[in-house]
Amino acid sequence: MERTNDSWLKDLTQRSEPALVELREALLRGLRRGLSGRPRADESFLEDCTQDSLLRVLDKLGQFDGRSRFVTWATAIAIRVALGQLRRSQWKDVTLADLVPATVNQGGNQLAGAPAPDVRMQRRDLLVALNASIQNDLSDRQRTALLAELRGMPQDEIARQLSCSRNALYKLTHDARKKLKARLEAAGFTGDDLIATSVA
Amino acid sequence: MSLSETEIAQLLKLLRRTEDRELNCEQCLALVAEFAESHLAGKSIPAGLQAIEQHLAVCGECLEEYEALRLTLDGLRGGRDA
């Protein structure tokens, strides 16, 4: 019979051994399914992640609000732990300075394909405005964080190298995106223009 | 060094989906289990969870984690126990 959320909480709060074993098995099954097909996610890696995840779940027990099944909530945490470790292992030797030089180009991005002249001109204008805004409106930290994300560096790694939390990093890049968007809108570009340009 | 075409396209798509108020990754993690279960059950997404969709549109890491969670839940529903 499946445990209720209340039962999980009660037993895990008391560090009941059967509940710990049951949760550990559930997390390992969840990770096997969720990360299936990933080359570096072998059984040894998954077992290590399960152990780390179990500790993380126990640490966060007080945050579970019962709006989902407990095991689903715990599995979401385990997946974050495991994918975070996989991402970090790929990027551990890359520095922000390597990834994001101090300057990015000032316009001059080549146009892809051969769109109609009016589309090409609008795209050029938008890219010029975007590059200018990246250079002039963003702080060095915002520019570095945003470009590092675009280049695929994991948020945890960017946050570590910038000496801030992941939440602080999110605020940094969110504020950067808002600034860029506001600048483009003030220059007369609409959301549709952004989409049209992004696929042009 | 320049932004590549792919990076420009990605950035413009991000800006298109940027909202003044967004969940951060920690807030997303707190709600994503309920969001995934609602999706799996074919329920309409409650108003309080719609911000999750927006966050997943601008956060590639949370989207990757959500897709892995869906894979796990789909497996559970299909009875394909490991």
Boltz contact constraints between the chains, C-beta under 6 A:
constraints:
  - contact:
      token1: [A, 29]
      token2: [B, 82]
      max_distance: 6.0
  - contact:
      token1: [A, 30]
      token2: [B, 72]
      max_distance: 6.0
  - contact:
      token1: [A, 32]
      token2: [B, 82]
      max_distance: 6.0
  - contact:
      token1: [A, 33]
      token2: [B, 71]
      max_distance: 6.0
  - contact:
      token1: [A, 33]
      token2: [B, 72]
      max_distance: 6.0
  - contact:
      token1: [A, 33]
      token2: [B, 75]
      max_distance: 6.0
  - contact:
      token1: [A, 34]
      token2: [B, 68]
      max_distance: 6.0
  - contact:
      token1: [A, 34]
      token2: [B, 71]
      max_distance: 6.0
  - contact:
      token1: [A, 34]
      token2: [B, 72]
      max_distance: 6.0
  - contact:
      token1: [A, 67]
      token2: [B, 34]
      max_distance: 6.0
  - contact:
      token1: [A, 68]
      token2: [B, 33]
      max_distance: 6.0
  - contact:
      token1: [A, 68]
      token2: [B, 34]
      max_distance: 6.0
  - contact:
      token1: [A, 68]
      token2: [B, 37]
      max_distance: 6.0
  - contact:
      token1: [A, 72]
      token2: [B, 33]
      max_distance: 6.0
  - contact:
      token1: [A, 72]
      token2: [B, 37]
      max_distance: 6.0
  - contact:
      token1: [A, 73]
      token2: [B, 33]
      max_distance: 6.0
  - contact:
      token1: [A, 75]
      token2: [B, 72]
      max_distance: 6.0
  - contact:
      token1: [A, 76]
      token2: [B, 32]
      max_distance: 6.0
  - contact:
      token1: [A, 76]
      token2: [B, 33]
      max_distance: 6.0
  - contact:
      token1: [A, 76]
      token2: [B, 69]
      max_distance: 6.0
  - contact:
      token1: [A, 79]
      token2: [B, 65]
      max_distance: 6.0
  - contact:
      token1: [A, 79]
      token2: [B, 68]
      max_distance: 6.0
  - contact:
      token1: [A, 79]
      token2: [B, 69]
      max_distance: 6.0
  - contact:
      token1: [A, 80]
      token2: [B, 65]
      max_distance: 6.0
  - contact:
      token1: [A, 83]
      token2: [B, 65]
      max_distance: 6.0
  - contact:
      token1: [A, 101]
      token2: [B, 1]
      max_distance: 6.0
  - contact:
      token1: [A, 105]
      token2: [B, 2]
      max_distance: 6.0
  - contact:
      token1: [A, 112]
      token2: [B, 5]
      max_distance: 6.0
  - contact:
      token1: [A, 150]
      token2: [B, 7]
      max_distance: 6.0
  - contact:
      token1: [A, 150]
      token2: [B, 10]
      max_distance: 6.0
  - contact:
      token1: [A, 150]
      token2: [B, 11]
      max_distance: 6.0
  - contact:
      token1: [A, 155]
      token2: [B, 61]
      max_distance: 6.0
  - contact:
      token1: [A, 166]
      token2: [B, 25]
      max_distance: 6.0
  - contact:
      token1: [A, 167]
      token2: [B, 24]
      max_distance: 6.0
  - contact:
      token1: [A, 167]
      token2: [B, 26]
      max_distance: 6.0
  - contact:
      token1: [A, 170]
      token2: [B, 24]
      max_distance: 6.0
  - contact:
      token1: [A, 170]
      token2: [B, 25]
      max_distance: 6.0
  - contact:
      token1: [A, 174]
      token2: [B, 22]
      max_distance: 6.0
  - contact:
      token1: [A, 177]
      token2: [B, 14]
      max_distance: 6.0
  - contact:
      token1: [A, 177]
      token2: [B, 15]
      max_distance: 6.0
  - contact:
      token1: [A, 177]
      token2: [B, 18]
      max_distance: 6.0
  - contact:
      token1: [A, 180]
      token2: [B, 15]
      max_distance: 6.0
  - contact:
      token1: [A, 181]
      token2: [B, 15]
      max_distance: 6.0
  - contact:
      token1: [A, 181]
      token2: [B, 18]
      max_distance: 6.0
  - contact:
      token1: [A, 191]
      token2: [B, 16]
      max_distance: 6.0
  - contact:
      token1: [A, 194]
      token2: [B, 12]
      max_distance: 6.0
  - contact:
      token1: [A, 194]
      token2: [B, 15]
      max_distance: 6.0
  - contact:
      token1: [A, 194]
      token2: [B, 16]
      max_distance: 6.0
  - contact:
      token1: [A, 195]
      token2: [B, 16]
      max_distance: 6.0
  - contact:
      token1: [A, 197]
      token2: [B, 12]
      max_distance: 6.0
  - contact:
      token1: [A, 198]
      token2: [B, 9]
      max_distance: 6.0
  - contact:
      token1: [A, 198]
      token2: [B, 12]
      max_distance: 6.0
  - contact:
      token1: [A, 198]
      token2: [B, 13]
      max_distance: 6.0
